[in-house]
Structure formats: C-alpha cells, structure tokens
Amino acid sequence: MKNNIVLKSIGGFYYIKTEDGTVIECKAKGKFRKLALSPLAGDVVETEYEQGTNVITKIHPRKNQFVRPPFANLDLLIMVIATTEPSPNYFVIDKMCAIAQHKNVEVAIAITKSDLSHSEEIKDIYTKSGYKVFVTGEGQTDQLEALKETMKGKICAFAGNSGVGKSTLLNRLFPDLQLETNAISQKLGRGKHTTRQVEIFDMGDCMVADTPGFSSIELDRDNFISKYDLPHSFVEFAPYLDQCRFADCSHTSEIGCRIKQAVEEGEISKSRYDSYAAMYDKQKNVKDWEIK
C-alpha cells in the first residue's frame, strides 16, 4: 500500500504518480460510487493491486476542492497579470484571490509584459495587500528564480485572462516543459482519449496543474463566500477588522469603519476595496441556505 497523487482522470481511469515516481493506471473501488465520491486530480490516495488491476482504495481528506474545474489540494495559485494587452481587470483578479483565500490556498502575483508598459501600479496594489509579487518581464531572471523558489514543494496552478502570457511564463520557468508534457502524456495515454480535463505535471521541485477554465470561476454554489466571510477573504483587511465602531460592520456605508478609513489613508488600495464592495453588494442578500 502506498500514498500517491492523482495526476489525471479519463473515462473512469485514474493516472497516479506513485512514491517511487512511476505513473500507474488505476480504477476506483466501487464503494466510492455509493459515497457519491470520485477521486480528483490532486487527491492523495492509497492503492492496492487486486486481480491484475491497480485499484484506489482510499482518498485522504482534502485541504480544499474545486468543482469547475474539478481538482483538489491546491497549495498555490499564481495570478498572472499583464501590464497591457489585455489591461488588468482588477475585479476578476480580486475575486479569484478572494476565492483562493477562502479555500486556504496561498496566492502569488506574477506580472507579465513589463517591457511593454509600467508595472509599478499593479505591483504596489498587491504588495500593499500582502501578496508576494514577481515582475516577470523579459530580463527578470532573478524574479523567475524567486517565483520558482515560492513554488517549490507545492501543487500550483496559474490563472489569468486569455492573452496575459501564462504559457510564455510557464515556458520561461520550465524550459523543458514541452518535453516533460510529451513524456507524461505518453504515459497517461493522451491520444487514446479525447476528454480535456485537469492534468497535473511533475516538474521536479513542484507540480503544476493544467486547469482549463480556471480563470472563469464565479462566486456561485461551489465557491460561495458569505457576506460574513468576505472581509476575511481580503488579507489586507485583517489588521483592522476588530477596530470598527460596530461589531457587525459591513465595511461599506457605516460611520466609524476602520477599513474605509484605511482606504482613505492609503493603507488599503482603493481598487481592492472597490472589488470588495462590488462582491459584497452581490453577496449581501444571498442566504447560506440558498446555496445548499
């Protein structure tokens, strides 16, 4: 019996990296269907060899889970933001950061295309918010190495709007990525199956999840953040949350709100606060029971 990580699932088969580094094909034990539980990419599982087939016998508890796209146990979300072409959509970026924070996922910011436009505004917003920020434009090799160091030992995913340079950044971080991808794809049988799902690639010091559609997740049933939890999903709010005049302060219109004061004094970025206010307005009338 070994602990293994699910790299990918296709058509009822699961492709798993074992502790010795090999990739094996498995089926799931029938008991999981009765529990309405399916192994996901990122799951830590136990397997046994039964009647000529590798079988998943146990799924370890998950630290987090995403339903669309389906994967589990993400350690680090790297938000990729281009300085231009496309210009940053701060609401989308901050929504993704809030969902990650709510799901106990570390967030880092990677700024691309810094050779085309200034990166100082983006860097200032997210550095002030408490995130690790890496300016990864051409020539920023030291920043690439620092980002790789942050990724070490973690399951990571990259998110960002189309055109921000996620693929270019990945190829710069891992020049042999295409070779690795081809090698792993042969092991996983790509070509035999056509379904496009989450896939995790072992890059040696870290693992990188290919998560199609991840940049478009919404504050819906699967990623719901209540209006009470939302302030805790903005990391820079933490030092001020117990300093408001009213204990039930929504940080939107109340007199004596310490969060709003921090925005006015430049301690919290206005763009981040504006994202919070827009998210709060969307969530404020939603009851917890409505999303269950």
Secondary structure, 3 states (H helix, E strand, C coil): CEEEEEEEEECCEEEEECCCCCEEEEEECCHHHHCCCCCCECCEEEEEEECCEEEEEEECCCCCEECCCCEECCCEEEEEEECCCCCCCHHHHHHHHHHHHHCCCEEEEEEECCCCCCCHHHHHHHHHCCCEEEECCCCCHHHHHHHHHHHCCCEEEEECCCCCCHHHHHHHHCCCHHHHHHHHHHHHCECCECCCCCEEEECCCCEEEECCCHHHCCCCHHHCCCCCCHHHHCHHHHHHCCCCCCCCCCCCCCCCCHHHHHHHCCCCCHHHHHHHHHHHHHHCCCCHHHHC
